[in-house]
């Protein structure tokens, strides 16, 4: 079974948010580039856990159409989007999800389940968007 997520950030997460999240887990998580591509691999303690597509910019006016009005309202502008594929077990997917949630904590960023279009951290994003 493959677990998938969409990471939707107000800025490119390669500019510090991935490093921030890794620090919160004592640098046991790593995010490294896949050779000859811009895609990334999320690893933990030497094991590859997930493939992340290179974050790509989605204009604010497209966010609502693609991801829904709630997502667009929380981001309030352009966003950087990565698709995450975790081809392992549920425990691995939970570890990946935890890392991704820490990546966007304190920002307007969101983590989405693409199968259900559910915003996994909707309350966190709302608080950050409101400045609380």
C-alpha positions as CSV (number, residue, x, y, z in Angstrom):
1,X,0.0,0.0,0.0
2,X,1.2,3.5,-0.8
3,X,0.5,6.4,1.5
4,X,0.4,9.9,-0.1
5,X,0.4,13.5,1.1
6,X,0.5,16.9,-0.3
7,X,2.7,19.5,1.4
8,X,1.5,23.0,0.8
9,X,3.8,25.7,2.1
10,X,3.7,29.5,1.9
11,X,7.4,29.4,0.9
12,X,9.8,26.9,-0.6
13,X,10.4,24.4,2.3
14,X,13.9,23.8,1.0
15,X,14.8,27.2,2.3
16,X,14.9,26.2,5.9
17,X,11.6,24.5,6.9
18,X,13.0,21.0,6.1
19,X,16.1,21.8,8.2
20,X,13.9,23.1,11.0
21,X,11.8,19.9,11.1
22,X,14.9,17.7,11.0
23,X,16.4,19.6,14.0
24,X,13.2,18.9,16.0
25,X,14.0,15.2,15.6
26,X,17.7,15.5,16.5
27,X,18.7,15.5,12.8
28,X,17.7,11.8,12.4
29,X,15.5,12.8,9.4
30,X,17.3,13.9,6.3
31,X,16.0,15.4,3.0
32,X,18.4,14.8,0.1
33,X,18.1,15.3,-3.6
34,X,17.6,12.4,-6.0
35,X,20.5,12.2,-8.4
36,X,20.0,14.1,-11.6
37,X,16.5,15.4,-10.5
38,X,15.1,18.1,-8.3
39,X,13.0,15.5,-6.4
40,X,13.9,14.7,-2.8
41,X,14.1,11.6,-0.6
42,X,13.0,11.8,3.0
43,X,15.1,9.4,5.1
44,X,15.3,8.5,8.8
45,X,18.4,7.1,10.4
46,X,19.8,5.9,7.1
47,X,16.6,4.4,5.7
48,X,14.6,6.0,2.8
49,X,11.0,6.6,3.8
50,X,9.4,8.7,1.1
51,X,9.8,10.4,-2.2
52,X,8.9,14.1,-2.4
53,X,8.4,15.8,-5.7
54,X,10.4,19.0,-6.1
55,X,8.3,21.8,-4.6
56,X,6.7,23.8,-7.3
57,X,5.0,27.2,-7.1
58,X,1.3,27.3,-7.5
59,X,-0.2,30.8,-8.0
60,X,-2.7,31.9,-5.4
61,X,-5.5,32.1,-7.9
62,X,-5.0,28.4,-8.8
63,X,-4.9,27.2,-5.2
64,X,-8.7,27.4,-4.7
65,X,-9.4,25.7,-8.0
66,X,-6.9,22.8,-7.3
67,X,-7.0,22.4,-3.5
68,X,-10.2,24.1,-2.5
69,X,-11.3,27.5,-1.1
70,X,-10.3,26.6,2.5
71,X,-6.7,26.0,1.5
72,X,-6.6,29.1,-0.6
73,X,-8.0,31.2,2.3
74,X,-5.3,29.9,4.7
75,X,-2.4,30.4,2.3
76,X,-3.5,33.9,1.2
77,X,-1.2,33.9,-1.9
78,X,1.1,31.7,-3.8
79,X,2.2,28.4,-2.4
80,X,4.9,25.8,-2.9
81,X,3.5,22.3,-3.3
82,X,5.2,18.9,-3.1
83,X,3.6,15.5,-3.5
84,X,4.8,12.9,-1.1
85,X,4.7,9.1,-1.8
86,X,5.5,6.7,1.0
87,X,5.5,3.2,-0.4
88,X,5.8,1.4,3.0
89,X,3.8,0.4,5.9
90,X,1.4,2.5,8.1
91,X,4.0,3.1,10.8
92,X,6.4,4.6,8.2
93,X,3.7,6.8,6.8
94,X,3.0,8.1,10.4
95,X,6.7,9.0,10.8
96,X,6.6,10.8,7.4
97,X,3.4,12.6,8.4
98,X,4.9,13.7,11.7
99,X,8.0,15.2,9.9
100,X,5.8,17.0,7.4
101,X,3.5,18.4,10.1
102,X,6.5,19.8,11.9
103,X,7.7,21.3,8.6
104,X,4.7,23.5,8.5
105,X,4.1,24.2,12.2
106,X,4.0,27.9,12.9
107,X,3.4,28.8,9.3
108,X,0.3,29.0,7.1
109,X,1.4,25.7,5.5
110,X,-0.9,22.7,5.2
111,X,-0.6,19.0,4.9
112,X,-3.4,17.3,2.8
113,X,-4.5,13.8,2.2
114,X,-5.0,13.8,-1.6
115,X,-7.4,10.8,-1.5
116,X,-10.0,12.6,0.7
117,X,-8.8,16.2,0.2
118,X,-8.8,16.4,4.0
119,X,-6.5,19.0,5.6
120,X,-4.6,17.0,8.1
121,X,-3.4,20.0,10.1
122,X,-6.3,22.4,9.3
123,X,-6.5,23.8,12.8
124,X,-2.7,24.5,13.0
125,X,-2.9,26.4,9.7
126,X,-5.8,28.4,10.8
127,X,-4.0,29.5,14.0
128,X,-0.9,30.5,12.0
129,X,-3.0,32.4,9.5
130,X,-4.6,34.3,12.3
131,X,-1.3,35.0,13.9
132,X,-2.1,33.1,17.1
